[in-house]
């Protein structure tokens, strides 16, 4: 799939923020979910996975 579209980030505090996006317009297959990586100096400090619950073929 292509990258998410209309990506918006908003830092609320030093420990909290909001991230929003839309599905990619070009899927090129089945969209199972999303992966968000939080980096500090190019080092991954947290990875969050979201399952796509309203997508055809999503994980059970």
PELIN-V707272 format. One record per residue. RES is the residue in three letters. PHI is phi in whole degrees, -180 to 180 (NA if undefined). PSI is psi in whole degrees, 0 to 359 (999 if undefined). D_CENTER is the distance of its C-alpha to the mean C-alpha in Angstrom with 1 decimal. Layout:
RES/PHI/PSI/D_CENTER
RES/PHI/PSI/D_CENTER
This chain:
UNK/NA/156/12.2
UNK/-75/177/11.8
UNK/-71/157/9.0
UNK/-58/152/7.2
UNK/-108/159/10.2
UNK/55/42/11.5
UNK/-67/129/9.0
UNK/-131/132/10.9
UNK/-125/146/11.3
UNK/-142/118/14.4
UNK/-84/118/16.0
UNK/-88/312/18.3
UNK/-143/183/20.0
UNK/-70/346/20.0
UNK/-120/1/18.2
UNK/-144/138/16.0
UNK/-152/171/13.6
UNK/-122/136/11.5
UNK/-128/132/8.1
UNK/-137/150/8.1
UNK/-159/169/7.4
UNK/-114/159/9.2
UNK/-59/150/9.3
UNK/-64/145/10.8
UNK/-74/334/14.5
UNK/-113/103/15.4
UNK/-83/321/14.2
UNK/55/33/17.1
UNK/144/204/16.9
UNK/-95/132/15.2
UNK/-91/114/11.5
UNK/-95/334/11.2
UNK/168/193/7.7
UNK/-132/154/4.2
UNK/-125/127/4.8
UNK/-116/124/4.7
UNK/-111/130/8.4
UNK/-101/121/10.8
UNK/-111/148/13.8
UNK/-132/113/17.4
UNK/53/48/19.8
UNK/67/9/17.6
UNK/-107/127/17.7
UNK/-71/120/14.7
UNK/-106/345/15.6
UNK/-161/139/12.8
UNK/-128/131/10.0
UNK/-119/133/8.1
UNK/-114/133/7.5
UNK/-116/130/7.1
UNK/-83/142/9.7
UNK/-85/102/10.1
UNK/-85/343/13.4
UNK/-112/19/14.7
UNK/-103/140/14.3
UNK/-58/134/17.5
UNK/80/12/17.7
UNK/-64/160/14.9
UNK/-57/145/15.8
UNK/-69/999/18.8
